[in-house]
Amino acid sequence: MEAKGCPELPFHQGNQKKQGMNDEEKLLITLILLLLNRSPRLLAQPQIYSLNDCIDYAWENSTNLQRFENLVCSKESILEQSTADIHQ
């Protein structure tokens, strides 16, 4: 049956009762349950870090700091080259 102006949806079968779950629904529910079971482990941190650990990590992995160190080395090389050229 269709209401006026509303097409009947293919999944709607009126008052007929559904006879069990199909394989796709079982697979979907299984996957959802597996993901829910694994999610606390995926979200959990393997270690708790102190503030000092975080600061040390930031210093060691800062790309800005590494670029600055490279710039300093480059400028020191230029200075050494300039000084060598002056003394010749």
FENKA-V794491 format. One line per field, one symbol per residue. ss: DSSP state (a for helix, b for strand, c for the rest). phi: phi as a letter, one per 20 degrees, with the letter a starting at -180 (. if undefined). burial: 1 if it has 24 or more other C-alpha atoms within 12 Angstrom, else 0. A space follows every 50 residues. Layout:
ss=???
phi=???
burial=???
This chain:
ss=ccccccccccccccccccccccaaaaaaaaaaaaaaaaaaaaaccccccc aaaaaaaaaaacaaaaaaaaaaaaaaaaaaaaaaaacc
phi=.dffndffffeecmefefemdefffffffffffffffegfffefefbede fffffgffffdfffffffffffffffffffffffffee
burial=00000000000000000000000000000000000000000000000000 00000000000000000000000000000000000000
